[in-house]
Structure formats: structure tokens, C-alpha cells
């Protein structure tokens, strides 16, 4: 088995991505691609030269026919020139397309990695669907611009310019007649291209919005079905699709006019050239071979014009997509560089907690925009033992956990982790000392093994994995899956909500951070598994800090310390029994069964509360 070191992995990531603004030409002509781009440019030049030479070869063939000479040499030259032009153009197009695919691959990798590394607030603001659209529609638009922009469009311009020059050499009077027929057409095309850029921008934005709305609807499909809201949600999605259709029709309307207008300009020019050329032939001012060559150049003139017009439209779409990528690349990302002395996270390799509190909040304030969530919060979590945070919904409990993980930064005040200010710790080091179970008990769409070993430097053995699963009562269920630990979760082999939560708990057990954060861990557990959870938490709390956001009384009663929060403030701290005596707010929570969730009323006692 091939082993990839961290250095090799970093080098591979660097080769597959880039930092800073996306510049298409800079990426295509970077050092590793310059020779290939030179070959592509040479092949494209050969194709353009052969295209320009072909009418002259035909003119020579006509001249030989007039003079009664042999046609073999001219015919072979004509065939060879045509084949050379086609082969050189095809090879150049293939090589450029291959380079484009490589650039798009690096672009997708960069987008995905930056998406994973960006701040949670920015990721939510952009939206998962809009980010996904950049990997699909935007990437394809950019690929189309790469295919035609760097080489083919310049070669079309060179072919166009060369054709006009040769036509002027053959007969400048007919050239003026030709240009007069095309001027109005070209002016119209320029106006269309400017309008297309605005339309493409709106289309890409709307594709992102539609994708995000559809992904959100699929994530909420159970609720949609439960409330019979398929029709209502469908109408909302239909509205986005219809707006996208309208923009697409507007773009198609403008694009559909480009080729006919150019062809109309060619037909007008052809008619006037035939009339003017016939007159010049009769007067002797123009030879027949030159007239034939001029007509061929006139017919050939539309190809580079159409390529230039359609290419300009594709480039407008590509530039719009490039800007959308740059908008993502401009967003700040978290600094995930490993610390110099960062201990590896392995199963069983927990860093021993020191004497300082595991967590200390000092006058911490945080809010979303103008809406405050935490107001001057102060509390400590001991280096060992179970600490529970309780309070009504919206009290700021989960926000406090997010600040510990530095998913967000406090607006004022400080958060300390094991005696060090969290803001000064490298993120990898900080998060390497924390095991986290979120409210949604999130799992990846990957194997059970991959989910359990998430964040570990070395993959635990099967015995270690099953031991962790046994601790949460899930080893038998996982063994029964089609591929055991290697079963991919999701689809036909998904787990129930409670089972997924237990996998997330087993992952926290394996991570063995010095601090364990549990956000409502018993929300989907039955009584048997809730008891098992309490045993796991008690075991974890023997030699590390466990901070749990709790709603059940059974969890709180086992806590060495309880922190009561209300409307973003800490209003009381102490043990369960102490708070029953000293905190009316806590007593009200217990009496109302907001912690236990049981149906029967709870008796208030300093020694025992019966749920």
C-alpha cells in the first residue's frame, strides 16, 4: 500500500490549486504549460496559414485550367493544404481542451477546499447550492471560454485580418464593397455581445439560487411531506425555474441573431461583389483567377467572423463565471496550518489536561448583526468533570460552544482554553484538543470507518472501532450492515436518527480530546441508550472536561457544575441541589420539566428530584 506523507500531500494540494485571483491566461501559461501552449499556438498558426493559402491554391488551379496545363500538382497541393489545415486545427483544439480540463479540475479542487476552509458565517451566506453551482455550470462556462479564447479567437482574428489583407491585394475596390456590406452587421453584433454579458451574469446567479433552494428542499423533504407542502414548495421552485427560463430565452434570442446578421452581411457583400467584379472582369481590371480567389475569400470571411462573434459571447459567459469564482476566492478562510508542536490526534492519544480550567469565558459578548446573543458572559469549566449548561431556547448555549470551537469570534471579551487565550491558539491545535458532537449529530456521506476516524492522524484498528461502537451500544447494528465498518452511510443503508447520534458519540470517544463538547446529546436517545450515554459521559468526565448543553434532568443531576443561562447571560452557577435552593429560574426550569422532558411533574428537593 502506498503511504502518502504530509509533505507529499501538501505538495499535491499545491499542484492542484492556487491562491489569489483566478486569471485564465496566467494559469494556462504557467511554467508547466508553456511548452504545450507553444505547440498549440504553432498548430493553430499552421491551420490559419493553410486556411489563408487555400483560395490562392484554387486560383492557381483555375489559372492552370485556363492555360491548359496539368492539374495534378495543383490538385494535390489543394488537397494537402485542406487536410493540413483540418488536422492542425483539430490537434490544437484537442490539446487546448485537455489543458482546459486540467485547469477546471484545479479550479474545482480549489473551490471545494476553500469552501471547506471558509468561515461558517460566510459559507451560510453564500449557500451550499450556490457553491455547488460553481463546480458545475460555472466551471463549464469557464471551460467553454478556455476552449475558444486563448488560441482560437486570436487565430480567428489573424485569419480575418489575413483574409482582408489578401482581398485588398487582389482588388481593393471589391474589398471596400465587401466591408460596406459587413459594417452594419458587425455594429449590431457588438451591441448584442454587450447585452449578453449582463444576461449571463443574471443567469449564473439565478442558477445558483435555484440549486440552493432545491438542495434545501431535499434536506427538508421529511418535513415537506409531513405538512403536505410539496405543491407549495414546488411552486416556489417553479418560480425560480421560470425566471431562469426567461433569462435563457432572452440570451437565446440575442444569440440567434448573430449568425443570420453576419450571413446577411455576407450575402449583401456577395451580390455587390458579383456585380462589381463582373464589371471589372469585362473592363479587364480583374483577372478571372483573382476573381475566383476573391470570391472564395469572401465566402471564407464569415467563418472567422462567426467564430469571433460566438467566441466573444462565450468569453462574456466565461468572464462572468470567473468573477463568481473570484468572489468565493476573495472570502477569508480559516488558518488551518498545523502548529509546530501540535500533538497528533490518535485514538488513545489524548493530551493530559493541566491545572488551569478547561474553558474560561471573560465578559464575552457576541451577536448576529445587531441582534445580541451573549451579553457579558463569565463562567469556567473545570479541567475535569462534567459541566452542564442549561437554559431556555435562545439563551445562547450552543453559541457558547461555537465560540469555544472558534467557529465564530467574540465581539468583545475573551475565551480561554486550558489557560491560553483561544484566539491566540492555532485552529488545528485548538480543535485537536476538543471532541465535538453537534446538535444535528452530523455524519459524512462516507463509510462508518471514515466517520469514526474523522480527524485522527492514524485510522484505528477494527477492534478499537468496534469497542467505541460497543460503548454506545451500536456494535451489533454496524456488524449487521452489508459491509460492516466499510458500509457507506446514506441511501439504502442509512441509519436512524438515534443510531447516527450514537456514531457521533463514538467518534467523540475515539477522538479523546482533553475537552468534550456535547450539544444536546440525548435528544434522540431512548431510555436505555440515554442510560448508556450517562455512563459514557461519566467515564469521559473521570479524566477530562466534559461540557454538555442539556435539556434532560437526568443529565444535569450528574453534573459536578451547572451553568444557568437566560437571554444571553449567565444568571446562576452551582450544583443541581445548590441551584434548586438558590436560583428561582433554575427551579422553574426543573418544575416545568423543560430539562427532563417527562410527563409527570418533578418534585423540588435539595436531595432528590423525581422525574
N, C-alpha and C positions, 0 to 999 in steps of 0.2 A: 504494500500500500504506500502510495506517495504521501509524504508528510510535508506540509507547507508551513514554513516558519513565518513569524510575524513580519520579519523584514521582507520576505518574498511576497507576502500578502499585501503589504503596504506598497511595494513596487508595482504589483499587478493593478492595485486600485489606482495608483498614479497614472499608469499607462492607459487605463480605461476611462479616465475622467479628466477634468481640467478645472481650474479655479478662475474666477473672474467672469467678465462678459464674454458671451459667445460671439465670435467673429468668424464667419464661414470661411472666407478666403485665408485667414490666418491658420485655421485648423486644417484646411486642405493642403496648404503649402508648408506645413510644419516639417522639420528636418527629415523625419522618417518617410514623408510622402513626396519630397521634391523631385526625386528621380522619376517616380511614376507619373507625376504631373507633367514633367518634361516630355515623357514618352507620349502621354495623352495629347499634349499640345502639338507635338510633332505629327502624330497621326491625324489630328484634326486639320492641321495645316495642309498635309498631303491631300486629304479628302477635299478641302476647299480649293486647292490649286487644280486638282483634277476636274472638279466641277466647272471651274472657270475656263479650263482648257478645252473641254469637250465641244462647245459650239465652234471653236476655231478649227478643231479637227474635222467637224462636219463640213465647215466651209471649205477646207482643203479637199475633202471628198467630192463636194459639188464641183470645185474647180477642175479636178481630175476627170470628172464625168464630162465637163464641157470640152476639155482638151483631148478626150478620147484616150486617156492614159489608164493603166491598170489600177484596179480598185483594191487589190488585196492588202497592200501595205496600209493604206488609209483606213480600211475597214478593221484590220487587226488593231491598229492604233486606237481607233474609236472604241472598240470592244474593251481593250486593255485599260483605257482611261476610265471608262464607265465602271468596270469591275474594281479597279484600284480605288476609285472614289468611294464605292459602296463598302468594300472591305475595310478600308482605313477608317471610315466613319463608324462602322459597326464596332470595330475593336476599341476605338476611342470611347464610344458610348458605354461599352461593357466595363472597361477599366474605370471610367469615371463613376459608373453606377456602383461598382464594388467599393470604391473609396467612399461614396456617399453612404452605403450601408454601414461601413465601419464607423463613420462619423456619427450616424444616427444611433448605433449601438453605444458608443461612448456618451452620447447625449442622453440616452435613456438611463444608462447606469448613473451618470452624474445627477440627473433629476431624481432618481429613486433614492440615492444616498443623501442628497440634500434634503429631500422630503423627510427621510428618517431622522436627519440631524437637526432639522429646523425646530424652533421653539413650538411648544404645543399651541400657544395662542395664535401664532402665525399659521400653523397647519390647519387649525379650525377655521380661521378667517378665509383662507384660500379654498378649503373644501376638498375632500378626497376625490370627488368626481372631477373637479376642475384639474387637479393634479394628474389624475389618470388620463384625461384628455390630452395632456401634453405628451404622453407616451404613445398615443395612437394618432389622432387626427393631426395634431401639430407636428409630430415627427414626420408623418407622410407628406404634409405640405412642404416642410423644410427639405425633405428628400427630393421632391419634385423640383424645387428651386436649385438644388445642387446639381441635379441631372442636366439642367439646361443652362444654368447661369455662368459658371466659371469658364467653360470651354465653348459649348455650343453657341451660346449667344454672341460671344466675341467673334467666333468663326462665321456666324451668320452675318454679323456686321461687316467683317472683312470680305466675305463673298459678295455682299450687297455693294460695298464700295468698289470692289474689283470689277463687278459687273457694270456698274455705272461708268467707271473709267474706260473700260474696253468699249462700251457702247459709244462713249464720246469720241474715242479714237476712230471707230468705224464710221460714225456720222454724227456730228454734234447737233445738226439740225433736228434729226429724228430723236436724239436724246432729249432735247428741250420739249419736243412734243410729248414724249413719254412722261417726263417729270410733271408736266402740266396736268396730265391725266391722273397722277397719283397724289398730288399735293393736297387736295381736299380730303381724300381718303385717309391720308396719314394724319391730318389735323383732327379728324373725327376719332381715330384710334387713340390718339394721345389723351383726348378728353375721357374716353371710356376707361383707359388704364388708371387714370387718377381716381375715378369713381369706384373702381373695383377695389382699391386698397381699403377704403372705408368700409365697403360691404364685407370684405374678407375679415376685417377686424371684428365687426359685429357678429359674423357667423361663428368665428372661433370662440368668442366669449359666450355665445348662446349654446354652442355645443358643450362647453364646459359646464354651464348652468344645468342643462338638460341631463347630462351624465351624472352630475352630483345629485340632482333631485331624484333620479331613478335609483341610484345606489342607496340613497337614504330611505326611499320607499321599500326597497327589498330588505333592508336591515330591519324595518318596522313591519314586515309582512304579517307577522302573527297578530299584531295589534290592529292592522288594517282589516284583516279578515274577521277578527273578533267583533269589530264595530261596523262590519258590513260597509266599509268605506272604499271598496275597490272602485266604484263608479266615481266618487268624489275625487279621490287621488288621481284616478285615470284622467279626469277632465283637466286637472291642473297640469299633468304631464302633457296632455294633448295640446294645451295652450302653448307650452314651450315648443313642442314639435311643429305647430302651425307657424309660429313666428320664425322658426328656423327654415321652414319650407318657403315662406315669403322671401326671406333673405336669399335663399338659394335660387329661387325663381328670378329675383332681381339680378343676381350675378349672372345667371344663365342668359337672361335677356340681353345684358350688355355684351357678354362674351359671344353670343350668337351673331352679333352684328359685325364683329371684327373681320372674319374671313370673307363674307359676302361683300363688304365695303371694299376690301382690298381687291377682290376679284372684279368688282365693278370698275374700279380704277384701272385694272389691267385691260379689261375689255374696251373701255373708252380709249386707252392708250393704243391698244392693238388696232382698233378701227382707224384712228387717226394716222398711225404709222403705216398701215397698209395703203391708205390714200396718199399720204405724203411720200412714202417710199416708192410707190408705183410711179408717181410723177417724177421723182428723182432718177428712177431707173430709165424712164423714157428719155429724160434730158441728158442722160449719160453721166450724171453727177455721182451715181452709186452703182457699184458692180454687183452682179447677182450673188456671188458667194458672200460678199459682205452683207448684203441684204438678208440672206438666209441666216447668217450668223447673228445679225442684229435681232431678227425675229426670235431666234432660239434664246438669246439673252433676255429678251423681253418676257418670253414665257417662263424663263428661269427666275426672273426677278421676283415673282410672287412668293416662291418658296422661302427665301431668307426673310422677306417682309412678314410673311405669316408666322415664321418661327420667332422673329423679333417681337411681333405683337403678342403672340400667345406666351412667349417666354417672359415678356415683361409682366404679363398678368400673373404667371406662376411665381415670378420673383416677388411681386407685391404680396401674394399669399405667403410665400416663404419668409419675407421680412416681418410680416405680421406675426407669424409663428415664432420667429427668432426673438421678437420683442417679448412674447409671452414667456418664453424660456428665460430670458434675461430678467423678467420680473420676478421669477422664482429664485434665480441665482443671486439677485440683489438682496433677498431676505437674509437676515442674520441667522447663523446656525450656532448650535451649542459647541463649545470647545471640548471635544471628546478625546483629546490626546492623552495617552496614559501618563500617569505621574512617574517620575524617575524611580521611586522606591515603592511603587504600588505592589502590594502582595497579590498573588494570583488567586482568583476565586475558584476554589475547587471544593467538591463535596468533602466535608470534614475538615476543611482548612480555614476555619473562622479565625479572624483576628481577635485576640483576647481584649475585652473591654477594659479601659483604665478606670481610675477612681473618679474621674470627672463625670458629671451627668451625661447620659447618652444624648439628651436633647435639652436645650435651654432656649426659651423664647424671651427676648428682652424688648418690651414695648413695641411689638410688631404690629404694623398696620398694613393692610392690603385691601385693594378694591378693584372691581372691574369697571373701568371708566370712572364715572362719577358716583358709582354705587359702592359704598364701603362694605366689606365683608368681615374683616378683622379690624378691631379698634384697640390699639394699645395692649395687645395680648402678652401676658407674662405667665410662664409656667415651666416646670422642669420635669424631665423623665429620668428616673434613676438609671444607673448603668446596668442594673439587674432587676428583674422582677417585672410584673405585669402592671401597666398603667392603662386605664380606660378613660376615654373622652366621651362624654355624653352630652346630650342637648337636643332640643327640637330641630327639625329640618331647617336648614338655612342658618344654623348657628355659627357655621364656619369650621366644622370639624374636619371635613375632607380637604378643605382649603389648607388647613394647618399641615396635613400630611403632604400635600403637594408642595408646600414651601420647604418642608424638610428634604424632599427629594430634589428640590430646586427645579421642579417643572415650571415654577414661576419664582420671581424675586420679590421680596417685600418692598413696599414703597418707603417704609421707614422702619427703624428698629433693626435688631439682629437676631439671627438664628444660629445657635452654636451646636456643633456635633462633636461629642466626646472632648469638649474643652476647646475646640477650634472653631473659628467663625466659618460657617458653611460657605459663605461667598468667597472665601479665600482658598477653599479646597478644590483641587481639580475634580471635575464631574465624575471621571472614571473612578477616582479614589473614593469620593463621597458615596456614589451609588454602589461601589463594590463592597461597602460596609453595611449595606441595607438590603434586607429581603422585603419584598413588597407584594401584597395581594390587594388588588384594586376592587372597587365596588362591582364592576362587571365581570370579575374573575376572567380576564381576557386571556384567550389562548390563540396561538398562531394556527393557520391552516396548514399544519405540518404534522409530523409523527408525534406520538406520545413521548418517545425518547427525546426528540428535539425540544419539545415543550418543557420537559422536566429538566433538561440540561442547559436551558437558556441562561446565558451569562457566565457559564462555568468555563474555565480555561481547558479542562480535560473532561471528556464525557465519562460519567460514572459507569461502573460495571452494571450488568443486568441485575446482579444481586443487590447492589446499592439502590438501584431504581425501584425494584420491587419492594425493598424494605421501606422506602419512603412511601410507596403506594399503600403498603400494608398498614402503615401508621395512620393513614386516613381512611382505611377500610375500602380500598379500591383495587387491591392487587388481583383479586379473583375476577373482577369485571374486565380488567385490562388483559389478563391471560385469556379470557374468552373471546377477545376481538380477533378478527381474521388473521392479522399479522402481529398480534401481541403489541409489544412496545413499538414496533415499526408500522403500526396502522396509522394512516393519515386521518386526522380528525376532520370532520365536516362531511357533508353529503350523506351518503348511505351509512357511514359509520360514525355519526356524531354521537356525543354523549349528552345526557340530560343536564339540566342546569346545575343540580346538586353535584353530579359527577364532575362536571367541568370545574366547579368551585373546589372540589377536593384535589383535582390535579393541580390547580393553582396553589393550594396549601402545601401539597407535596413538593412542589417546586421551591417554595419558600423554605421548607425543611432542608432540602438539599443545598440551597444557597448558603445557609448557615451564616448570615450576616450578623454582625455584633448587635444590630438593631433590626427588629422585625416590625413592620408596619402592616396592620390588618385593618382594612376598611370594610366594616360590617361583614365579618367573615361568616357569620352563622345565618345570613339572611335566607338561604335556600336549603338549609340542612334540616332533616327530620330530627326527632328527639334522640334517636340512637347515635346518629352521626354528630349531633351537637355535643353529646357527652364525650364522644371521641375527640372532637375539636378541643374541648376544655382540657382533656388530658394532654393533647399535643401542646396547647398553649402553656399549660403548667410546666411541661418538660422544657419547652423553649425558654421559659422565664427563669429557670433554675440558674442559668449561667449567661444570660444575655438580657438586653432590654426588649420588652415587647410593648408596643403602643397600639392599642386597638380602639377603633371607633365602634362603639357598641350600642345596640338598641335592646338587647335582651338582659334581663336582670340576672340570669344565671351567669353571664359573662362578667358583669360588673361586680357581683358579690365575691368573685375570686380575685379581684384586682387588689394589689397592695396599695394602689393610689387611684383615686377617681378625680378627674378634672371636669367640672361642670361649666359648659359654655352656653351663653344666651345672647343672641343678636350680635355676635362678633366679639364678645368679651368673656373673659374667664371670671365667673361670679363666685366660684367656690372650689376648694380642693380638700381632699382628705380621704379617709377610708369610707367604705359603704356605711358602716354603722355611725361613724362620726358625722357624716353628711345628713343622715336621717335626723339627727338631733339638732344640727346647726344650720342646715340650708332648707328653707321652705320650698325653694324652687326644685331642689332635688327630691324632696319628699313628695311634691306634686307629681313629678315625673314617675316616681315609683307607684304612687297611689293610682295614677291614671293608666298604669300598665303600658306606658309608652316605651319602657325598656324591655319588659318581659314578653309583651305581645300575647299574654294568656287571656283567657276569657274571664276567669274568676278574679275578684278584687284582691289586692295584696294587702296583707296586714302590716301595719307600720310597727317595727320593733327595732330596738338597738342591737338585739342579739340575733334575730331571725326574721326574715320576711318570707312568707309562704306565697308562692306564685300560684 
